[in-house]
Amino acid sequence: MDRREFVASLVAGGCAGMCVDLTLFPLDTIKTRLQSQQGFYKAGGFRGIYAGVPSAAVGSFPSAAAFFVTYECTKSLLSARGALAAPHVAPVTHMLAASLGEIVACLIRVPTEVVKQRTQASPLSTTYRILLATLREEGVRGLYRGFGSTVLREVPFSLVQFPLWEYLKTLWYWRQGHRLYSWQAAVCGAFAGAVAAFVTTPLDVAKTRIMLAKAGSATASGYIPLVLYDVWKTRGLTGLFAGSLPRMTFISIGGFIFLGAYDKVHHILL
């Protein structure tokens, strides 16, 4: 990857992240409150639907930029030589690149996500107060509460979404015989996102429970199987897929905006 492509991936990724996070923030708030242990209405219901938006605004550009730079660099390196350069193993390349991209992005995303979700579930407080309270009670480690569960949610999500997105784009390209328009890449992103969102909803529920749990509790320890078992025991299959509809809606529309915006800006810059 040359310098021009690097800058294009960085800027396009950051712009795409800002577009989707700020546009669809209310749906994300609803999803978080549906998944919280206290229940939807006690967590705020439809009140203060933009609670936590400053945290999302601060973290969306750098985390999305970090993801796409890592994704494109890894894809470029793996496709350049060796066994992974063959076209028929392209999905494996996309899976590895997306997984590494998510791990890097989570280093930035998780602290902002912790503050954002706690503010969403406590709409009477503010982003700044939640940040100070987290640092005072748990230190910097508190900002990375749920890092493992977030990575374990995002990596499987990307293992589904990005190979499917790339495959759908390739299929459409073969059908029409020329490069896809940005709206076509966006449609592929919406479909891939919806599929990946539904499959990984239980992991998202676990991640939300861990981030919102009281410090020192069993849930706060971050042991995902235990959290999922507790949800299954108390709320059954419905609990494991709580918030799946707004999550699928959010990520499907988000995939349309995110991947469509990325494709458009990336193409303009190159």
N, C-alpha and C positions, 0 to 999 in steps of 0.2 A: 504493500500500500504506500503510495507516494504522499507527499505533504498536502497536496491539493485534495486528495480523497480523504485524508485524515481530518482536515478542517471541515470539509463538507459533511462528513459523518458526525463530527462533534456538534456543529451548528444545527444541522437538520434534526439530530436526535434531541437536542435541548429544546428546540422550538416545538417539536412534536410532543414532548413530555409536558411542556407548559400548556399547550392547546388542550390536550385531553384532560389533564388533572383539574384545570380551572373550569372548563366547560361542564364537566360531569360530576363536580364535587357534591352537589345535593344527593345524587343517587348513591354515592359512596357513603355519605353520612347515614342514609336510611339503611343500607346494608350493614354497617357497623352496629347500629342500634338494634337491628333484628338479631344479630349474633351475640350481643352482650348478655352476660349472666343475669343482669337485673331486669331484662326484658325491654321491649321497644319503647313503651310509653314512659317507664321510669327513667330510661336513658335519655329522654327528651322528646320522643315522638317526632312530630313534624316541626317542633319549635327550634329556633337557632340552627337552621339547616346548613348555614355556612360556618358554623363553629369549627375552628381548626384550620381554616383556609390559609392563614399566613404561613403555617408550617408547610403545607402542601406547596405553596408558591415558592418558598425558599428551596425546597428539596427537589422539585420536579425537573428543573433544567439540568443541574449537574448529574443527577442520577440517570436520567434518560440519555444524556450525552455520553456518560461513562459506559452505559450498556452498549450503545451503537458503535462507539469507537472500538471497544473490546470485541464485539460481534464481527464487525467488518474486518478488523485486523486478523483475528483468529481464522475467519473464513478464508481470507486471502493467503495466509501462511499455510493452512492445511490443504488448500486447493492447488498450491504451487507445485508440489512434488509429492512423491510417494504413493502409497496405496489409496489414500484419501482423495487423490487428484482425479480418479476415475469418475465419470458422470453418474454411474449407477450407485455410487456410495455417497452422493451429494447429501441425502438426508442425514447421514451420520455426521458429516461435516457441520451441517446446520445445527444439529443437536448439541454437539460439543461446543461450538461457537456461542450458541444461545445460553448454554449452561454456565460457561465461564463469564459471559457478559452479565448474567444475573447475579453471580456471586460478587463481582466487582461493584455493580450498581447498588447492591444491598448494603454495602459499607456506608453509603451516603443515604439511601432510602430509609433504612430501619429507624434511625433516631428521629427523623421527621415524621415517620409513620406512627411511632409510639406517642409522640406529642399530639399529633393530629387526631388519632383515635381516642385518646383520653379526653381531649377537648370535645370531640363529637359526642362522647358518652356523658360529659358533664357540661352541658351548654351554658350553665350559669357562670362558669369560670372562663378564663381567657387563655390563649396560647402561651403568653408570657408567664402567667401564674403556674400553669401546668408544667412548663419547662423548669421553672425554679423549684417547684415542689418535688419533681422527679430527681433533680440534681441534689437537692437537700436530703431527701430520704434514701435514695439509692445510689447516688453518685453517677459517674459516666456510664457505669455498667447498666444502670437502669434504662439509659437511652438505647441500649442494645438488647433489652429484654425482648425475647422472641426472635432474635437474629437467626437461630438455627431453624425455627419453625417457618420463618419467612423464606429462607433459602430452600427449605424442603418443600415449600409451596410453589415458589417461583420456578425452580429448576424443572419439576415435572410439567408445570404449565408451559414453559418454553419448549420443552421436549415435544409437546404436542403442537403448540401454536406455530412456531417458526418453520419447522419442516413442512407442515401443512400449508402455511402461507406461501412458501417458496414453490411447493409442488403445484398449488392452484395457479400461481402466476405463470409457471412454466407451461402448464396445460393450456391456459388461455392464450399464451404467446404462440404455441404450436397451432392452435385453432385459427387465429386471425393473421398470423404470419408477420407481425411487427411488434415492436416494443409496446407494452401496456401503457395506457394513459393512467394518470395518478388516481382517478376515480375507480378504475378497474383494480388497481393494487389495493385500494381502500376496501372494496367489496370483498376481495379475497381475505383481507385482514379481519373484517367483521365476522365472516363465517368461521375462520380459524380460531378467533378469539372466543366466540360463543361455545364452540366444542370444548376448547381447553378450559374455559371457565367452569362449565358444568362438571367436568371430570375431577377438577381439583377443589371443588367447594368444601368438602370435609377438612382438607388441610387449611383452607382459609378460615374456617370456623375455629379450628384449634389455635391458629395464629392469633386471631382476635381475642379469644378467651385468655391466652397467655399474656398478651400485652395489657389487657384490662384487669387482670387478677391483682388482688391485694398482695403487696410485697410480703414474702415469707410463707405464703400459702402453697399448698401442693401444686396447684395449677401454675403458679408463677415459676415453679422450677423448670418448666419448659419441656417436660417429658410428654411428647406428642401422643404415643399410644394410650397413656393414662388419661389424658384430656379427652381424646376421642371416645374412650370407653365410658368415661363419666357422662359425656353428652349422649351417647347411645343408651346408657342406663336410665338417664332422667328424661330424655326427650325422643329417644328412638331414631329411626331413619329420618324423620322430619327435622330433628335437631341437627343431624349431620349435614343436611342440605339446606339449613336455614339461610335465608338470604340468597339462595341460588338464582331466583328470578331477577332481582335487581342486580346481582353480580353478573349474570349472563347479559342482561340489558346493558349494564355499565361497560362491560368489557367488549361486547359486540360493537356498540356505538363507539367505544373508546378505540377499538381496533381499527375501525373505519377512519376515525380522525387521526389517530396516532401513526398508523402505518401509511395512510394516504398522505398526511402532512410530511412525514419523513421522506417518502418517495418524491413528492413534489419539490420540496426544498433541496433535497440532495441532487435531483436532476437539474434544477436551476443553477445551483452552485458549480456543478460540473459542466 
